[in-house]
Amino acid sequence: AEVLLDEIERVNRRIDGRVLDFSKFQGEASRLGIVDDGEVAVEVGERKEVVAPLVEGLVASALQRLARGDLQTVCSLVGHGEKELDAQEPDGFSQVLVLMERNGFEARRLDLTVAPAIPPECTLLVLLGPRAELLPNEVTVIDGFLRDQGKMLVLREPNGPNLDAITRPWGMRLLPGVVVDPERSEAGDPTTLVANDFPTTHPAVEEVDAALFVTAGGVTTVKVEPPGDKGLNVTPIVQSSEPSWLELHPTL
């Protein structure tokens, strides 16, 4: 425990760690909410959380949750055949849900075919592989959310529904077809790409050496007409190699 805490303190000098004997410091254990030997109390300001066992990942996650302040709520859109965040299938997102919750995010379902608006507690919208286009009223609600500094993550299967109504106002278009890149393929499958070209210094790809994509679709930038927010900046963060192409009629 002391070795790990020393390493954490060396990484960030603002962090102070200490190891106490549970049997001798019952009063301090009670204040921290610790009820058993081996538990770890993480404090940031007046907020605290107890995790166990003492491993670097759990301590780092607790620090992130407490330092973030307000709870972040991810609202997953449903109603168009989207994948569920808690789906256990091989192509589901249950592991993503576990990581989100571990890092202080709360997840909830949101059906805009029924709900008239996006709840104010939603800090991020996610659209995970819809099988049908969104209704016009849904597009209007989402557009208003984004223009009010909202954030959204969109995942679409290759040859999925047209989502231009959502993405074009923000300078992006999801293209039909499957990206084929024989020079950067995995296990002889030209549609399974290993991309290592990151044309940006965005934090999302910082220290990332490569990314694996299975049957990836194409994304391109488009001119926003009429001119929108002058502060809009569209930044590609990963791209396939020069010889790659977009196959509109793949035989899979």
Contacts in CASP RR format, 6 or more apart in sequence:
PFRMAT RR
TARGET T0000
AUTHOR 0000-0000-0000
METHOD contacts of the structure
MODEL  1
AEVLLDEIERVNRRIDGRVLDFSKFQGEASRLGIVDDGEVAVEVGERKEV
VAPLVEGLVASALQRLARGDLQTVCSLVGHGEKELDAQEPDGFSQVLVLM
ERNGFEARRLDLTVAPAIPPECTLLVLLGPRAELLPNEVTVIDGFLRDQG
KMLVLREPNGPNLDAITRPWGMRLLPGVVVDPERSEAGDPTTLVANDFPT
THPAVEEVDAALFVTAGGVTTVKVEPPGDKGLNVTPIVQSSEPSWLELHP
TL
1 19 0 8 1.000
1 54 0 8 1.000
2 19 0 8 1.000
4 54 0 8 1.000
4 55 0 8 1.000
4 56 0 8 1.000
4 59 0 8 1.000
5 17 0 8 1.000
5 18 0 8 1.000
5 19 0 8 1.000
7 56 0 8 1.000
8 15 0 8 1.000
8 17 0 8 1.000
8 56 0 8 1.000
8 59 0 8 1.000
9 15 0 8 1.000
9 16 0 8 1.000
9 17 0 8 1.000
15 63 0 8 1.000
20 28 0 8 1.000
20 29 0 8 1.000
22 29 0 8 1.000
22 34 0 8 1.000
22 36 0 8 1.000
22 37 0 8 1.000
22 38 0 8 1.000
23 37 0 8 1.000
29 35 0 8 1.000
32 41 0 8 1.000
32 43 0 8 1.000
32 48 0 8 1.000
32 50 0 8 1.000
33 41 0 8 1.000
33 48 0 8 1.000
33 50 0 8 1.000
34 41 0 8 1.000
34 50 0 8 1.000
36 52 0 8 1.000
38 52 0 8 1.000
38 53 0 8 1.000
38 54 0 8 1.000
39 50 0 8 1.000
39 51 0 8 1.000
39 52 0 8 1.000
40 50 0 8 1.000
40 51 0 8 1.000
40 52 0 8 1.000
40 53 0 8 1.000
40 54 0 8 1.000
40 58 0 8 1.000
40 59 0 8 1.000
40 62 0 8 1.000
41 48 0 8 1.000
41 49 0 8 1.000
41 50 0 8 1.000
42 48 0 8 1.000
42 49 0 8 1.000
42 50 0 8 1.000
42 51 0 8 1.000
42 59 0 8 1.000
42 62 0 8 1.000
42 63 0 8 1.000
42 66 0 8 1.000
43 66 0 8 1.000
44 63 0 8 1.000
44 66 0 8 1.000
44 67 0 8 1.000
45 66 0 8 1.000
47 66 0 8 1.000
47 69 0 8 1.000
48 66 0 8 1.000
49 62 0 8 1.000
49 65 0 8 1.000
49 66 0 8 1.000
51 58 0 8 1.000
51 59 0 8 1.000
51 61 0 8 1.000
51 62 0 8 1.000
52 58 0 8 1.000
58 102 0 8 1.000
61 102 0 8 1.000
61 103 0 8 1.000
61 104 0 8 1.000
64 103 0 8 1.000
64 104 0 8 1.000
65 103 0 8 1.000
65 104 0 8 1.000
68 104 0 8 1.000
71 104 0 8 1.000
71 105 0 8 1.000
71 106 0 8 1.000
71 121 0 8 1.000
72 104 0 8 1.000
72 105 0 8 1.000
72 106 0 8 1.000
72 123 0 8 1.000
72 124 0 8 1.000
73 105 0 8 1.000
73 106 0 8 1.000
73 107 0 8 1.000
73 108 0 8 1.000
73 121 0 8 1.000
73 122 0 8 1.000
73 123 0 8 1.000
73 124 0 8 1.000
74 85 0 8 1.000
74 100 0 8 1.000
74 105 0 8 1.000
74 106 0 8 1.000
74 107 0 8 1.000
74 108 0 8 1.000
74 122 0 8 1.000
74 123 0 8 1.000
74 124 0 8 1.000
74 125 0 8 1.000
74 126 0 8 1.000
75 107 0 8 1.000
75 108 0 8 1.000
75 109 0 8 1.000
75 110 0 8 1.000
75 118 0 8 1.000
75 119 0 8 1.000
75 122 0 8 1.000
75 124 0 8 1.000
75 125 0 8 1.000
75 126 0 8 1.000
76 82 0 8 1.000
76 84 0 8 1.000
76 85 0 8 1.000
76 107 0 8 1.000
76 108 0 8 1.000
76 109 0 8 1.000
76 110 0 8 1.000
76 126 0 8 1.000
76 128 0 8 1.000
77 110 0 8 1.000
77 111 0 8 1.000
77 112 0 8 1.000
77 125 0 8 1.000
77 126 0 8 1.000
77 127 0 8 1.000
77 128 0 8 1.000
77 130 0 8 1.000
78 84 0 8 1.000
78 109 0 8 1.000
78 110 0 8 1.000
78 111 0 8 1.000
79 111 0 8 1.000
79 113 0 8 1.000
79 130 0 8 1.000
80 130 0 8 1.000
80 131 0 8 1.000
80 132 0 8 1.000
80 133 0 8 1.000
80 134 0 8 1.000
80 161 0 8 1.000
81 129 0 8 1.000
81 130 0 8 1.000
81 131 0 8 1.000
81 132 0 8 1.000
82 127 0 8 1.000
82 128 0 8 1.000
82 129 0 8 1.000
82 130 0 8 1.000
82 131 0 8 1.000
83 91 0 8 1.000
83 92 0 8 1.000
83 93 0 8 1.000
83 128 0 8 1.000
83 129 0 8 1.000
84 92 0 8 1.000
84 93 0 8 1.000
84 109 0 8 1.000
84 128 0 8 1.000
85 93 0 8 1.000
85 94 0 8 1.000
85 96 0 8 1.000
85 97 0 8 1.000
85 100 0 8 1.000
85 107 0 8 1.000
85 109 0 8 1.000
85 126 0 8 1.000
85 128 0 8 1.000
86 93 0 8 1.000
86 94 0 8 1.000
86 97 0 8 1.000
87 93 0 8 1.000
87 94 0 8 1.000
88 94 0 8 1.000
93 128 0 8 1.000
97 107 0 8 1.000
100 107 0 8 1.000
101 107 0 8 1.000
108 122 0 8 1.000
110 118 0 8 1.000
110 119 0 8 1.000
110 122 0 8 1.000
110 125 0 8 1.000
112 118 0 8 1.000
112 134 0 8 1.000
112 135 0 8 1.000
112 137 0 8 1.000
112 138 0 8 1.000
112 141 0 8 1.000
112 142 0 8 1.000
113 135 0 8 1.000
113 138 0 8 1.000
116 141 0 8 1.000
117 141 0 8 1.000
118 125 0 8 1.000
118 141 0 8 1.000
118 142 0 8 1.000
118 145 0 8 1.000
122 145 0 8 1.000
123 150 0 8 1.000
123 151 0 8 1.000
124 150 0 8 1.000
124 151 0 8 1.000
124 152 0 8 1.000
124 153 0 8 1.000
125 142 0 8 1.000
125 145 0 8 1.000
125 150 0 8 1.000
125 151 0 8 1.000
125 152 0 8 1.000
125 153 0 8 1.000
126 152 0 8 1.000
126 153 0 8 1.000
126 154 0 8 1.000
126 155 0 8 1.000
127 152 0 8 1.000
127 153 0 8 1.000
127 154 0 8 1.000
127 155 0 8 1.000
127 156 0 8 1.000
127 163 0 8 1.000
127 166 0 8 1.000
128 155 0 8 1.000
129 155 0 8 1.000
129 156 0 8 1.000
129 157 0 8 1.000
129 160 0 8 1.000
130 156 0 8 1.000
130 160 0 8 1.000
130 161 0 8 1.000
130 163 0 8 1.000
131 160 0 8 1.000
131 161 0 8 1.000
132 161 0 8 1.000
133 161 0 8 1.000
133 162 0 8 1.000
133 163 0 8 1.000
133 165 0 8 1.000
134 142 0 8 1.000
134 163 0 8 1.000
134 165 0 8 1.000
134 166 0 8 1.000
136 165 0 8 1.000
139 165 0 8 1.000
139 166 0 8 1.000
142 152 0 8 1.000
142 166 0 8 1.000
143 166 0 8 1.000
143 169 0 8 1.000
145 152 0 8 1.000
146 152 0 8 1.000
146 169 0 8 1.000
146 170 0 8 1.000
152 166 0 8 1.000
154 163 0 8 1.000
154 166 0 8 1.000
154 167 0 8 1.000
154 174 0 8 1.000
156 163 0 8 1.000
156 174 0 8 1.000
156 217 0 8 1.000
157 215 0 8 1.000
158 176 0 8 1.000
158 177 0 8 1.000
158 178 0 8 1.000
158 179 0 8 1.000
158 215 0 8 1.000
158 216 0 8 1.000
158 217 0 8 1.000
158 218 0 8 1.000
158 250 0 8 1.000
159 176 0 8 1.000
159 177 0 8 1.000
159 178 0 8 1.000
160 176 0 8 1.000
163 174 0 8 1.000
164 173 0 8 1.000
164 174 0 8 1.000
167 173 0 8 1.000
167 174 0 8 1.000
168 222 0 8 1.000
168 224 0 8 1.000
169 224 0 8 1.000
169 228 0 8 1.000
170 224 0 8 1.000
170 232 0 8 1.000
170 234 0 8 1.000
171 221 0 8 1.000
171 222 0 8 1.000
171 223 0 8 1.000
171 224 0 8 1.000
171 232 0 8 1.000
171 234 0 8 1.000
172 219 0 8 1.000
172 220 0 8 1.000
172 221 0 8 1.000
172 222 0 8 1.000
172 234 0 8 1.000
173 219 0 8 1.000
173 220 0 8 1.000
173 221 0 8 1.000
173 222 0 8 1.000
174 217 0 8 1.000
174 218 0 8 1.000
174 219 0 8 1.000
175 217 0 8 1.000
175 218 0 8 1.000
175 219 0 8 1.000
175 220 0 8 1.000
175 246 0 8 1.000
176 248 0 8 1.000
177 217 0 8 1.000
177 218 0 8 1.000
177 246 0 8 1.000
177 247 0 8 1.000
177 248 0 8 1.000
177 249 0 8 1.000
177 250 0 8 1.000
178 191 0 8 1.000
178 215 0 8 1.000
178 216 0 8 1.000
178 217 0 8 1.000
178 246 0 8 1.000
178 247 0 8 1.000
178 250 0 8 1.000
178 252 0 8 1.000
179 191 0 8 1.000
179 193 0 8 1.000
179 213 0 8 1.000
179 216 0 8 1.000
179 217 0 8 1.000
179 218 0 8 1.000
179 240 0 8 1.000
179 244 0 8 1.000
179 245 0 8 1.000
179 246 0 8 1.000
179 247 0 8 1.000
180 190 0 8 1.000
180 191 0 8 1.000
180 244 0 8 1.000
180 245 0 8 1.000
180 246 0 8 1.000
180 247 0 8 1.000
180 250 0 8 1.000
181 190 0 8 1.000
181 193 0 8 1.000
181 195 0 8 1.000
181 240 0 8 1.000
181 241 0 8 1.000
181 243 0 8 1.000
181 244 0 8 1.000
182 190 0 8 1.000
182 243 0 8 1.000
183 241 0 8 1.000
183 243 0 8 1.000
183 244 0 8 1.000
184 193 0 8 1.000
184 194 0 8 1.000
184 195 0 8 1.000
184 196 0 8 1.000
184 240 0 8 1.000
184 241 0 8 1.000
184 244 0 8 1.000
185 191 0 8 1.000
185 192 0 8 1.000
185 193 0 8 1.000
185 194 0 8 1.000
186 192 0 8 1.000
186 193 0 8 1.000
186 194 0 8 1.000
186 212 0 8 1.000
191 214 0 8 1.000
191 215 0 8 1.000
191 216 0 8 1.000
191 247 0 8 1.000
191 250 0 8 1.000
191 252 0 8 1.000
192 212 0 8 1.000
192 213 0 8 1.000
192 214 0 8 1.000
192 215 0 8 1.000
193 212 0 8 1.000
193 213 0 8 1.000
193 216 0 8 1.000
193 240 0 8 1.000
193 244 0 8 1.000
194 210 0 8 1.000
194 211 0 8 1.000
194 212 0 8 1.000
195 210 0 8 1.000
195 211 0 8 1.000
195 212 0 8 1.000
195 213 0 8 1.000
195 238 0 8 1.000
195 239 0 8 1.000
195 240 0 8 1.000
195 241 0 8 1.000
196 209 0 8 1.000
196 210 0 8 1.000
196 211 0 8 1.000
197 238 0 8 1.000
197 239 0 8 1.000
197 240 0 8 1.000
197 241 0 8 1.000
198 205 0 8 1.000
198 208 0 8 1.000
198 237 0 8 1.000
198 238 0 8 1.000
199 236 0 8 1.000
199 237 0 8 1.000
199 238 0 8 1.000
199 239 0 8 1.000
200 235 0 8 1.000
200 236 0 8 1.000
200 237 0 8 1.000
202 235 0 8 1.000
202 237 0 8 1.000
204 237 0 8 1.000
205 211 0 8 1.000
205 237 0 8 1.000
205 238 0 8 1.000
211 238 0 8 1.000
215 252 0 8 1.000
216 240 0 8 1.000
217 246 0 8 1.000
218 246 0 8 1.000
219 236 0 8 1.000
221 234 0 8 1.000
221 236 0 8 1.000
224 232 0 8 1.000
END
